[in-house]
Amino acid sequence: MLLDTASLYYRAYFGVPDSVKAPDGTPVNAVRGLLDFIGRLVQDHRPDDLVACMDADWRPHWRVELIPSYKAHRVAVETPTGPDVEETPDTLTPQVPIIEAALDAFGIARVGVEGYEADDVIGTLTARADGPVDIVTGDRDLFQLVDDARGRRVLYPLKGVGTLQVTDEAWLREKYGVDGSGYADLALLRGDPSDGLPGVPGIGEKTAAKLLEAFGDLAGIVAAIDDPKAKLTPTQRKRLDESRPYLAVAPKVVRVASDVPVPAFDPVRPHAPKHPEAVDALVHQWGLGGAVARLSSALRP
């Protein structure tokens, strides 16, 4: 089980009231919510391995070089020598170090790699895995990793993690008309304002799906631009032709990496807190007794 950690703690932050606070008044709603998310996931799915994948860089420079608008609207402060500072709610930012400390205290593997997003870590670990993989994320971008033949599916939270959309190839075909490998092509054609991806003007989700059905993949669509026999409307042909520079670079931006230099780590799900004293300190300082007790119980064999 691979957790898109930032996606989940954002959901926890907005799903748990900010009246949940530590004894000193610091909001800990995202911390408590994430620990409860993980406890429920472990309880319901009993994964052998459990990895919290992290954004070491939420807006990698190599993606921005290809598409400068990539996540540009979410930048709070540009940092020439390192990751840009993302615009986040004031009361969430201080909770992230507490979340990281809690994961470490429990012994839940926490993996981030400089210059890469959590999505890329997830893509790499999924590619390496020998057995089935459940990816837990609120980000549809990771639908591109769905692969029934290899047991890769996405668990997409609809309401907390008690109600999960189990995303497999049948679900994708019903919803979008593509399988996992086709989802990235659909996404880049359609565009995504939340990620600053412009897409091809005039081509929405349904048109993108029809083009992929007709021509197979992005390469087939690009080849069709120059084929007078290809069944493209004059407007589609013109817009696709004008979008060639974007279509040439968008796949590298949209598709998650599968070759990230992930350091060695132990993915095995802990059956009890690895550092009980650190867990006790977190409970005392941040008032996390209930969430810690629930997660500890869920982890037991």
For each residue, the residues with C-beta under 8 A, 3 or more apart:
1: 41 45 47 49 50 51 133 134 135 136 269
2: 51 53 122 125 126 133 134 135 136
3: 8 38 41 50 51 52 53 136 137
4: 7 8 53 118 119 122 135 136 137 138 139 142
5: 8 9 34 52 53 54 55 99 103 110 118
6: 9 10 54 55 58 118
7: 4 10 11 118 137 138 139
8: 3 4 5 11 12 34 37 136 137 138 157 161
9: 5 6 12 13 30 31 33 34 92 95 96 99
10: 6 7 13 14 30 92 138
11: 7 8 14 15 33 37 138 157 160
12: 8 9 15 16 29 30 31 32 33 34 36 37
13: 9 10 16 29 30 33 89 92 95
14: 10 11
15: 11 12 33 160
16: 12 13 20 29 30 32 33
17: 20 29
18: 21 27 29 91
19: 29
20: 16 17 27 28 29 32
21: 18 25 26 27 28 29 287
22: 25 26 27 28 285 286 287
23: 285 286 287
24:
25: 21 22
26: 21 22 94 95 286
27: 18 20 21 22 30 91 95
28: 20 21 22 31 32 95 98 286 287 288
29: 12 13 16 17 18 19 20 21 32 33 95
30: 9 10 12 13 16 27 33 34 92 95 99
31: 9 12 28 34 35 95 98 99 102 286 288 291
32: 12 16 20 28 29 35 36 288 290 291
33: 9 11 12 13 15 16 29 30 36 37
34: 5 8 9 12 30 31 37 38 99
35: 31 32 38 39 102 288 291 292 294 295
36: 12 32 33 39 40 291 294 295
37: 8 11 12 33 34 40 41 157 160 161
38: 3 34 35 41 42 50 108 295 298
39: 35 36 42 43 291 294 295 297 298 299
40: 36 37 43 44 160 161 162 298
41: 1 3 37 38 44 45 47 136 155 161
42: 38 39 45 46 47 50 269 295 298 299
43: 39 40 46 298
44: 40 41 161
45: 1 41 42 134 155
46: 42 43
47: 1 41 42 50 134 269
48: 268 269
49: 1 109 267 268 269
50: 1 3 38 42 47 108 109 267 268 269 270
51: 1 2 3 108 109 110 111 125 265 267
52: 3 5 103 108 109 110 111
53: 2 3 4 5 111 112 118 121 122 125
54: 5 6 100 110 111 112 118 121
55: 5 6 58 112 117 118
56: 83 112 113 114 115 116 117
57: 60 61 82 83 114 115 116 117
58: 6 55 71 83 84 86 117
59: 63 64 70 71 74 75 83 84 86
60: 57 63 64 115 116 117 120
61: 57 64 65 115
62: 65 66 115
63: 59 60 66 67 70 252 253
64: 59 60 61 67 68 70 71 72
65: 61 62 68
66: 62 63 70 249 250 252 253
67: 63 64 70 196 197 198 246 249 250 253
68: 64 65 72
69: 72 196 197 198
70: 59 63 64 66 67 195 196 197 253
71: 58 59 64 74 75 86 195 196
72: 64 68 69 75 196
73: 196
74: 59 71 86 87 196
75: 59 71 72 78 84 85 86 87
76: 84 85 86 87 88
77: 84 85
78: 75 84 85
79: 82 83 84 85
80:
81:
82: 57 79
83: 56 57 58 59 79
84: 58 59 75 76 77 78 79
85: 75 76 77 78 79
86: 58 59 71 74 75 76
87: 74 75 76
88: 76 92 93
89: 13 92 93
90: 93
91: 18 27 94 95
92: 9 10 13 30 88 89 95 96
93: 88 89 90 96
94: 26 91 97 98
95: 9 13 26 27 28 29 30 31 91 92 98 99
96: 9 92 93 99 100
97: 94 100 101
98: 28 31 94 95 101 102 282 286
99: 5 9 30 31 34 95 96 102 103
100: 54 96 97 103 104 110
101: 97 98 104 105 278 282
102: 31 35 98 99 105 106 279 282 288 292
103: 5 52 99 100 106 108 110
104: 100 101 107 108 110 275 278
105: 101 102 273 274 275 278 279 282
106: 102 103 270 273 274 275 279 295 299
107: 104 270 273 274 275
108: 38 50 51 52 103 104 269 270
109: 49 50 51 52 265 266 267
110: 5 51 52 54 100 103 104
111: 51 52 53 54 121 125 262 263 265
112: 53 54 55 56 116 118 121
113: 56 116 120 121 260 261 262 263
114: 56 57
115: 56 57 60 61 62
116: 56 57 60 112 113 120 121 257 260
117: 55 56 57 58 60 120 121 256
118: 4 5 6 7 53 54 55 112 121 122
119: 4 122 123 139 141 142 256
120: 60 113 116 117 123 124 256 257 260
121: 53 54 111 112 113 116 117 118 124 125 260 262
122: 2 4 53 118 119 125 126 135 137 142 145 256
123: 119 120 126 127 145 256 257 258 260
124: 120 121 127 128 257 258 259 260 262
125: 2 51 53 111 121 122 128 129 133 262
126: 2 122 123 129 133 135 145 152 258
127: 123 124 258
128: 124 125
129: 125 126 132 133
130:
131: 151
132: 129 150 151 152 153
133: 1 2 125 126 129 145 150 151 152 153
134: 1 2 45 47 153 154 155
135: 1 2 4 122 126 142 145 152 153 154 155
136: 1 2 3 4 8 41 154 155 157 161 164
137: 3 4 7 8 122 142 154 155 156
138: 4 7 8 10 11 156 157
139: 4 7 119 142
140: 143 156 187
141: 119 144 187 192 195 254 256
142: 4 119 122 135 137 139 145 154 256
143: 140 146 154 167 172 176 180 183
144: 141 180 181 183 184 187 254 255 256
145: 122 123 126 133 135 142 152 154 180 256
146: 143 152 153 154 167 168 169 172 179 180 183
147: 150 151 152 169 180 181
148: 151 152 153 168 169 170
149:
150: 132 133 147
151: 131 132 133 147 148
152: 126 132 133 135 145 146 147 148 180
153: 132 133 134 135 146 148 166 167 168
154: 134 135 136 137 142 143 145 146 167
155: 41 45 134 135 136 137 161 164 165 166 167
156: 137 138 140 164 165 167
157: 8 11 37 136 138 160 161 163 164 165
158: 163 164 165
159: 162 163
160: 11 15 37 40 157 163
161: 8 37 40 41 44 136 155 157 164
162: 40 159
163: 157 158 159 160
164: 136 155 156 157 158 161
165: 155 156 157 158 171
166: 153 155 171
167: 143 146 153 154 155 156 171 172
168: 146 148 153 171 172
169: 146 147 148 172 173 179 180
170: 148 173 174
171: 165 166 167 168 174 175
172: 143 146 167 168 169 175 176 178 179 180 183
173: 169 170 176 177 178 179
174: 170 171
175: 171 172
176: 143 172 173 183 186 205 209
177: 173 209 210 212 213
178: 172 173 182 183 185 186 209 212
179: 146 169 172 173 182 183
180: 143 144 145 146 147 152 169 172 183
181: 144 147 184
182: 178 179 185 186 212 217
183: 143 144 146 172 176 178 179 180 186 187
184: 144 181 187 188 251 254 255
185: 178 182 188 189 208 212 217 218 221 251
186: 176 178 182 183 189 190 205 208 209 212
187: 140 141 144 183 184 190 191 192 197 254
188: 184 185 191 197 199 218 247 250 251 253 254
189: 185 186 199 200 203 207 208 211 212 218 221
190: 186 187 199 203 204 205 208
191: 187 188 197 198 199 200
192: 141 187 195 196 197 199
193: 196 197
194:
195: 70 71 141 192
196: 67 69 70 71 72 73 74 192 193
197: 67 69 70 187 188 191 192 193 250 253 254
198: 67 69 191 201 246
199: 188 189 190 191 192 203
200: 189 191 203 239 240 243 246 247
201: 198 239 242 243
202: 207 235 236 239
203: 189 190 199 200 207 208 211 236 239 240
204: 190 207 208
205: 176 186 190 208 209
206: 209 210
207: 189 202 203 204 210 211 236
208: 185 186 189 190 203 204 205 211 212
209: 176 177 178 186 205 206 212 213
210: 177 206 207 213 214
211: 189 203 207 208 214 215 221 236
212: 177 178 182 185 186 189 208 209 215 216 217 218 221
213: 177 209 210
214: 210 211 224 231
215: 211 212 220 221 223 224 230
216: 212 219 220
217: 182 185 212 220 221
218: 185 188 189 212 221 222 247 251
219: 216 222 223
220: 215 216 217 223 224
221: 185 189 211 212 215 217 218 224 225 240
222: 218 219 225 240 244 247
223: 215 219 220 226 227 230
224: 214 215 220 221 227 230 232
225: 221 222 230 232 237 240 241 244
226: 223
227: 223 224 230
228:
229:
230: 215 223 224 225 227
231: 214
232: 224 225 236 237 240
233: 236 237
234: 237 238
235: 202 238 239
236: 202 203 207 211 232 233 239 240
237: 225 232 233 234 240 241
238: 234 235 241 242
239: 200 201 202 203 235 236 242 243
240: 200 203 221 222 225 232 236 237 243 244 247
241: 225 237 238 244
242: 201 238 239
243: 200 201 239 240 246 247
244: 222 225 240 241 247 248
245: 248 249
246: 67 198 200 243 249 250
247: 188 200 218 222 240 243 244 250 251
248: 244 245
249: 66 67 245 246 252 253
250: 66 67 188 197 246 247 253 254
251: 184 185 188 218 247 254 255
252: 63 66 249 255
253: 63 66 67 70 188 197 249 250
254: 141 144 184 187 188 197 250 251
255: 144 184 251 252
256: 117 119 120 122 123 141 142 144 145
257: 116 120 123 124 260
258: 123 124 126 127
259: 124
260: 113 116 120 121 123 124 257
261: 113
262: 111 113 121 124 125 265
263: 111 113
264:
265: 51 109 111 262
266: 109
267: 49 50 51 109
268: 48 49 50
269: 1 42 47 48 49 50 108 299
270: 50 106 107 108 273 274 299
271: 299 300 301
272: 276 296 299 300
273: 105 106 107 270 276 278 279 292 296 299
274: 105 106 107 270
275: 104 105 106 107 278 279
276: 272 273 279 280
277: 280 281
278: 101 104 105 273 275 281 282
279: 102 105 106 273 275 276 282 283 292 296
280: 276 277 283 284
281: 277 278 284 285
282: 98 101 102 105 278 279 285 286 288 292
283: 279 280 286 287 288 289 292
284: 280 281
285: 22 23 281 282
286: 22 23 26 28 31 98 282 283
287: 21 22 23 28 283
288: 28 31 32 35 102 282 283 291 292
289: 283 292 293
290: 32 293 294
291: 31 32 35 36 39 288 294 295
292: 35 102 273 279 282 283 288 289 295 296
293: 289 290 296 297
294: 35 36 39 290 291 297 298
295: 35 36 38 39 42 106 291 292 298 299
296: 272 273 279 292 293 299 300
297: 39 293 294 300
298: 38 39 40 42 43 294 295
299: 39 42 106 269 270 271 272 273 295 296
300: 271 272 296 297
301: 271
